[in-house]
């Protein structure tokens, strides 16, 4: 089952028209914004003049989300988004033409192992009606497939963690089909730790902080961040540093690093937690025999 997202904009000069191709069981989500400032008091999702769902704004401007599960069978149907005013005037603002297919026009092969080299995702099926294919990595701009339908994901600028990818095809009638999303993970390129490993440190400065990177990655600069404050920067090796903590009170904090690569990409490490005690260095050392 795939989810096809369709954006329903606020009122404009005329209705927007979408063409999407789906499979039985797919879920279509329609999102939009409207409100009293536009003279509208409700909106509805309709099919063949029957109301499937409605929404009444709770503030001056409100957002709505409608969902529609595609029933069994194939063929064509249309969903309408209609706004209604207090004077019982109705305005069609979004028309979604739907083609329900028996078979998906585009299927993708398995995701290759996730590394920091570019990932090429290849289709296992492309219908003869398909005239274009694009890939979407997270919320970035679309990636146009090559002549063979392969989509290359430029992960050299992608940070560690979970990422979402899906592809979209368009056929010769203008209908767009979206594949189910694939989720893959990349390890963090940057790792930081405090040496010696501590959970308690005195006010004044954090013990030497060390950092390492995945093989083959050399940053242009590294920032060390406690909470939301950037408290240290390194621009050359060795990348270890002592981080001042002026004005910080007793409490629990987290430290992480962000590395900027030579091509301008930013990568974030996992956080390291530590506990801070608000004591002068001499008092701290005497009490803790350091």
N, C-alpha and C positions, 0 to 999 in steps of 0.2 A: 504494500500500500504506500502510495506517495502522497505528499501534501503539496498542493499547488497554491502559492500565495498570489493574490491579485489585489493591487492597491486601488481602492476607490477614493478618489480625491474629493475635496470639498467642491462646492458649487462653482461651475465655470459657465462659459457661454453655451455649451451644449453637451450632450452625453458623450462619454468616452466609451469606446468599444474595444473589448478584448476578444481574442480568439485563442482558446486553449484546447488541447487534446488530452484526454484522460482515459483511465481504465476503470472498469467497475470496481467499486470499493475505495477509490481514491477520495481524499477529503480536500475540498476547496475552501480556503479561508479568504474572506473579503474584509479588508480593513478600511476605515475611513474616518473623517473628522467633519463635524457639522455643528450647528447650534442656533440659538435664538437670534444671534446677531445677524443671521442670514434669513430670518423670518421663518425658519423651519422648526417645527415642534416634534417631529418624529421622522423615522426612516424605516424602510421595510425591505426585506429580501423577498422577491416574488418570482414565481414561475407560472407562466400561462395565466396571469392575473390572479393567482392564488397566493396569499401571504404565507410564506414559510416561517418567517421570524420578523420581529419588529424591535425597535429600540427607541426610547424616549430619553433625551438628554437630561442630566441632573444638574448641569451648570450652564453657563453662557455658551461655552464651546465644549463639546464632548466627543469622545471617540467610541466607535462601535466595532465589533467583530462578529461577523456571521460565518457559520460553517455549513457546508452542504456536502453530504456523503453521496457519491455517485451510485445510483442503484444498478442492479444487474441489467444487462442488455446493451445493445449498441445503437448508434444513431446520433441525431443532433437534437439539442435543446438549448434554451436560453434562460439565463438568470438576469433579473433586473434589480437594480438598486433605485428605489423611489423615495424622494423626500416629500413630506406633507406639511403644509402650513396650517395655521389656526383658521384660515379662511377656506379650508378644504381644497386648496390648490395643490396639485401634484406635479412633481418635476422628476423626470427620468434623468439620472445623472451617470449611470453606469450600466452598460449592457455587456453581458458576458456570454458570448457564443461558445457552446461546448460541443465538441465532437467526442463521443464515447467510442473507443476503439476495442476491437477484439484482441489485438496484439499490440504491444508497445513498439513504436517506430524506431526506438533507440534503446539499446541495452549496453551496459558497460561491463568490461571484464573486471576481475578482482583488483583491488588496489595493490600496487606493488609495495614491497617493504618500504616503510617510511625511513628515509635517510635525509641527509642534508644536501644530496644531489637532487637535481630536478627530477620530478616524478612524471612519467608519461603514462596516462590512463588511456587505454585503447578500447574502442567499442567492439562488441562481439556481434552486434547486429545493427545495420542501418537500413531503414526502409528506402525503397526507390523514390518515394515521394519527398524525402528529406533533402532540403537544399542548403541547409546551414546548421552548424553545431557550435555551441559555446559552452564553456565550463565556468563554474562559479566557485571560488575558494573563499569560504567565510563570507564576508560582505564586500570583498574587493570587486574591482571592475571585471567584466566578463573576459574570458580568455578564449580567443578564436581557435578552433581546431584546425589542424593542417589538412592537406588534401585527402589524407587517408582516414580522417576522423579522429586522430589521436589528439589528446589535450595534454599539454605539458604544463605542470604546476611549478611555478618558479619559487621553490621553497627556500632559496638562498636568503630571502628577506622575511621568512616566517619564523616566529618565536616558538619555543617549546610549548607543549601542552596539546589539548585536543583541538582538532580542526574539522570543519565540515565541507564536503565537496559534493556538488551535483552538476549534471549536465542538462542542457536544454537544446532541443532540436526545433527547427521550424520547417514546415512542409510547403509545397508549392501552392497551397491555398491560404497560407498565412497562419495556420494553427500551430501553436507552440506546445511542445510536450516536455515535461520536466521529469527526469529520472528520480528514483528514490535517493535520498542523501546517504553518503558514506561518511563515516567518522573515522579519523585516524589520528594518531598521536605522534609527536616528535619529542625526544628528550631535550631537556634544557641544555643550551650551549654553554651556559655559565653556571658555575657552582662556587659558592662562598662558604667560608667557615671561620670561626673565631679560634685563635690559638693562643694559649691552651684552651681546650673546649671548656666553656664555663656557662653556668646559668645565672651567676651573680657577678656583678662587676661594680667597681666604685664609681662615684661621680667624677667627672673630669675627662676621662677618655676610655674608649673601648680597647681591649687588648688588641694586639696586631691582628688584622683581618686579612685572610689569605683568599685567593681566588684562583680558579683554574678554568680552562676552556676545553671544548672538545678538540680532538686532534685536527690540525689544519686551519683552525680559526684563530686569527690574530686581530684584536680590536684596535680601533683608533683611540678610544678613550673608555674609561670606566667610571661610573658614578656610584657612590655608596650612599644608600638611603636608609634612614631610620624613621619609621612611620611614614610621614610625607615630606620630611626634610632631607635635602641633599647635603650631606655633611663632609663628604670627601670625594676627591676626583683624582684619578691617575691617568696620565697620558702616555706612559711608557713603562716597560718592564724594569724592575720587578713590580708586580701589580699589588703587592701587599701594602697595607697602610695602617696607621693608627688613626682612629676616628674620634675627634673631640666631641664631648657631649655637654656643652655649656648650657646651664639653666635647666637641665632636665631633672625632674623630680623622681623620687622613689616610685618604682612601678615596673610593669612588664612591657617590653618593647620588641619589635621585630626589625631585623636588618635584612636588606637584600641589595643586590647590585644590578645595574643596567649597563650593558656593554653596547657601544656604538661601533658597527663594523665600518670598514673602509668604503663600502658602497652606501652608507647612510642608514642602514637598517638598525633597529634597536632590539636588544634581547634582554630578557629579565630572568634573574635567577630565582630559585625557590627561596622562601624566607628562612631566616635563622632567628630563633627566639632567645632573649636573654632578660635577666632581672637586674634592675638598677637600684643601688642603695645610695641614698643621699647622705654620704659621710665624707668628710675631708680625707685625703689620702693617708695622712698619718694615723688618724683615728681608725680608719678602715684596716690598715695594715696591722696595727696593734691588736685589734679585736679579732682579726682573722689569721694572725701570725703569718703574714705575707711580707 
